[in-house]
Amino acid sequence: MSNIELEIILEDEHYIAINKPAGLLVHRTSLATESKEFALQILRNQINRHVYPCHRLDRKTSGALLFAKSTEANRKMQKCFAENEVAKTYLAIVRGFTEDTGIIDYPLKTDNGKFQEAITHYKTLAKTEVNLPFGKHSTSRYSLVEVKPQTGRMHQIRKHFAHILHPIIGDRPHGCNKQNKLFKERWNMSTMLLHSSSLEFTHPFSGESINIQAPLSPEFTRMLKELNLP
């Protein structure tokens, strides 16, 4: 039995959402055979019933993760995600000063070598300049961004911010290893600073508007404070 108690942020007769901790896989995968704990199994044991993941979050991403309590509920919600009827919002801390708003329209390659359309919208919420020399610069600059992916490709947000040269802090392998090392040495921080903060959709059964909010992790909150970001 796991000693992890998952934080439940929404539950009704059809769906249950958790605030997934960073570092926890959604389900068993051949890509991480060393892992012994998964959100799917922990939640099943915690509420003592079968659940089905409606979407996925990267292992290193924290935040709102939605499960269905039946195959029918899962099918309906999967359709909502596939048809882009779920508004997903993320928060991230990235290297450098980002534009006030931006659209990253940059196709991403799949495992079989094909390119897929990938579009990410973002808005800069705050910028900070830290009195910490880095490379040839006498200070270090960071931005807190609100991110709304229009498409849902594998590692899309991570790859897109690396593409515009504002990699997410703590991201490996898409981020900046020198920055990651700096955060590890200066603040003992090795978490990736990307958080799924909300999911908004129309409930497939009741028709009501649902807005699931996932509070920031203690580590993300700590880094906001350390970097003097509001």
Secondary structure, 3 states (H helix, E strand, C coil): CCCCCCEEEEECCCEEEEEECCCCECCCCHHHCCCCCEHHHHHHHHHCCCCEECCCCCCCCEEEEEEECCHHHHHHHHHHHHCCCCEEEEEEEEECCCCCEEEEECCEECCCCCEECCEEEEEEEEEEEECCCECCECCEEEEEEEEEECCCCCCHHHHHHHHCCCCECCCCCCCCHHHHHHHHHHHCCCCCCEEEEEEEEECCCCCCEEEEECCCCHHHHHHHHHCCCC
